Amino acid sequence: MEIRNVGVVSPGDMGSAIAKRIKESGKNVYTALDGRSERTKALGREAGLSDIGSMDKLVSTCELVISVINPGEAMNVAKDVAAAMKKTGRKIAFADLNAVSPQTTRDLDKTIREAGGMYIDGGIIGPPPRGEKDKPRIYVSGPDAYLFEQISHPNLQVRVMSERVGDASGVKMCYAAMTKGTTALAVELLVAARKLGVEQALEKELRDSQSDAFDRHMKSIPGMPPKAYRWVPEMQEIAKTFGELGMTRNIFLGASDIYEMVAATSLGRESPEDSRKKGRTGLDVTREIADGK
């Protein structure tokens, strides 16, 4: 199947950046913004996407629909796409690039295939490809994963893994467990140190004995608060992944609690665009959280 028309659900911070790169590669890129927020609509316009309104129209127009959304909404999007395929009679490829567990992605696969579509398991590792140095890796797997190789842009590194649904999501879960799991731990301990009145002593010790780890967290924490609400279900999916393997779920259920706490703060309610404009450091963020801002 030749892919000329690509639909993106939804053009948020990551989705709009990926959609813009796909459009630059020569594909026609569409989105369906009925009922979406004004911010999402603005990001779609900035990315140069064609808004055709409804999911039915998106499925009718595109050979491939890509889902880049809050992982807690992944199944709802898949069900909407499946319903649109049944309604329109059109059989398309659907790529879920959300941070979900291998079990969840197998459930998504079943939903799409029962509607007659092709399913691609996917996971994104890396930042939104806004700048020229930003080159996220898009891991894909499943019997139809090869179709994603038609998405060709130097800032999108597509890595086809295997024909097994779940492999791409497995890589994403384990990688995010390392990156976002340790970010949650760093936020918790830095907030605790400030509340205990030992922040300066801990900062000095970390700079002296754990400088690489400390510097890494100082880079990762500033952009986290506006995304924290999305990372809550992501941590729950990681917990689900490990639980299905007979391992503890509790580490990442705790990380989910941290991100839920951050999401409820004023920092968590900012948009990614407004947060970037503030130019906060990692310590600025943890201090504001500790101080109840």
Secondary structure, DSSP 8 states (H G I E B T S, - for coil): ----EEEEE--SHHHHHHHHHHHHTT-EEEE--TT--HHHHHHHHHTT-EE--SHHHHHHH-SEEEE-S-GGGHHHHHHHHHHHHHHH----EEEE-S---HHHHHHHHHHHHHTT-EEEEEEEES--S-STT---EEEEESTTGGGGGG--BTTBEEEE--SSTTHHHHHHHHHHHHHHHHHHHHHHHHHHHHHHT-HHHHHHHHHHH-HHHHHHHHHHSTTSGGGHHHHHHHHHHHHHHHHHTTS-SHHHHHHHHHHHHHHTSTTTTS-HHHHHHHT--HHHHHHHHHTT-
